[in-house]
Amino acid sequence: QAQLIESGGRLVQAGGSLRLTCVSSGRAFSSDDWGWFRQAPGKEREFVATMNWTGQRTTYADTVKGRFTISRDNTSNRVYLQMNDLQPEDTAVYYCNLAAKPQFPWGQGTQVTVSS
């Protein structure tokens, strides 16, 4: 198992940018595909972006394509999500986890709130 700790979320105005960080501890990191997910109030958790273990292949939800960028640092067991041109509909708790099931227990997430 791994412990996942997300950080970097805060209140930001529409059009602003944030960089989220996820640290994974407890097991090997570099051989796994990783992803970012989010859950808005009253909605199901949804996929945002994934990156394969080599860092050479990424996928994005249509709603964030062109605005968000996922990256990783295998030397420090970190996954990042650069979010640009944030919009109110991006307001959610953001989580990281393995890109596919079975996944690790979810962390606390980090709250991103975008004001209009």
C-alpha positions as CSV (number, residue, x, y, z in Angstrom):
1,Q,0.0,0.0,0.0
2,A,1.0,3.6,-0.4
3,Q,0.1,6.8,1.5
4,L,-1.0,9.6,-0.8
5,I,-0.6,13.2,0.2
6,E,-2.0,16.0,-2.0
7,S,-1.3,19.7,-1.6
8,G,-1.3,23.0,-3.4
9,G,-5.0,23.7,-3.6
10,R,-6.5,27.0,-2.5
11,L,-8.9,29.7,-3.5
12,V,-8.1,31.3,-6.8
13,Q,-9.9,33.7,-9.2
14,A,-11.1,32.5,-12.6
15,G,-8.3,32.7,-15.1
16,G,-5.7,31.9,-12.5
17,S,-3.2,29.1,-12.1
18,L,-2.3,26.5,-9.5
19,R,0.2,23.7,-9.3
20,L,-0.9,20.6,-7.3
21,T,1.6,18.1,-5.8
22,C,1.1,14.5,-4.8
23,V,3.6,12.6,-2.8
24,S,3.4,8.8,-2.6
25,S,5.1,6.8,0.1
26,G,5.3,3.2,1.0
27,R,6.0,1.3,-2.2
28,A,7.6,1.5,-5.6
29,F,6.5,4.5,-7.6
30,S,8.5,4.7,-10.8
31,S,6.9,1.6,-12.4
32,D,3.3,2.7,-12.0
33,D,1.0,4.8,-14.2
34,W,-0.4,7.7,-12.1
35,G,-3.4,10.0,-12.4
36,W,-5.2,13.0,-11.0
37,F,-8.9,12.8,-10.2
38,R,-11.4,15.3,-8.8
39,Q,-14.7,15.3,-7.0
40,A,-17.0,18.3,-7.1
41,P,-19.8,18.8,-4.5
42,G,-22.7,16.4,-5.2
43,K,-20.9,14.7,-8.0
44,E,-19.0,11.5,-8.5
45,R,-15.2,11.4,-8.5
46,E,-13.9,11.9,-12.1
47,F,-10.8,11.4,-14.1
48,V,-8.7,14.5,-14.8
49,A,-5.4,13.3,-16.2
50,T,-3.0,10.3,-16.3
51,M,0.6,9.8,-17.1
52,N,2.2,6.4,-17.8
53,W,5.3,5.2,-15.9
54,T,7.8,6.5,-18.4
55,G,6.2,9.9,-18.5
56,Q,5.9,9.7,-22.3
57,R,2.2,9.1,-22.6
58,T,-0.5,11.3,-21.1
59,T,-4.3,11.4,-21.3
60,Y,-6.6,14.3,-20.3
61,A,-10.3,14.7,-19.7
62,D,-11.8,16.8,-22.5
63,T,-12.8,19.5,-19.9
64,V,-9.2,20.2,-19.0
65,K,-7.4,19.5,-22.2
66,G,-5.2,22.3,-23.2
67,R,-5.3,23.9,-19.7
68,F,-3.9,21.3,-17.4
69,T,-0.6,19.4,-17.6
70,I,0.4,16.4,-15.6
71,S,4.0,15.6,-14.8
72,R,6.0,13.4,-12.5
73,D,9.3,13.1,-10.8
74,N,10.2,9.5,-10.2
75,T,13.2,10.4,-8.1
76,S,11.0,12.0,-5.4
77,N,7.8,9.9,-5.8
78,R,5.9,13.0,-6.9
79,V,3.1,13.7,-9.4
80,Y,2.2,17.2,-10.3
81,L,-0.8,18.9,-12.0
82,Q,-0.3,22.3,-13.5
83,M,-3.6,24.0,-13.9
84,N,-4.0,27.1,-16.0
85,D,-6.9,29.3,-16.9
86,L,-8.9,27.9,-14.1
87,Q,-12.7,28.2,-14.3
88,P,-15.4,27.9,-11.6
89,E,-16.4,24.5,-12.9
90,D,-12.9,23.3,-11.9
91,T,-13.9,23.7,-8.2
92,A,-13.4,20.4,-6.6
93,V,-11.3,18.3,-4.3
94,Y,-8.4,16.9,-6.3
95,Y,-6.8,13.5,-5.6
96,C,-4.0,11.5,-7.0
97,N,-3.8,7.8,-7.3
98,L,-2.8,5.0,-9.6
99,A,-4.2,5.5,-13.1
100,A,-6.1,2.2,-13.1
101,K,-7.7,-0.1,-10.6
102,P,-6.9,-1.6,-8.2
103,Q,-6.0,1.7,-6.6
104,F,-4.5,2.7,-3.3
105,P,-6.7,4.0,-0.5
106,W,-7.6,7.6,-1.4
107,G,-5.8,10.4,0.4
108,Q,-7.4,13.5,1.9
109,G,-7.2,15.4,-1.4
110,T,-6.6,19.1,-1.8
111,Q,-9.4,21.6,-2.2
112,V,-9.4,23.9,-5.3
113,T,-11.9,26.7,-5.3
114,V,-12.3,29.0,-8.3
115,S,-14.2,32.2,-7.9
116,S,-15.9,33.9,-10.8
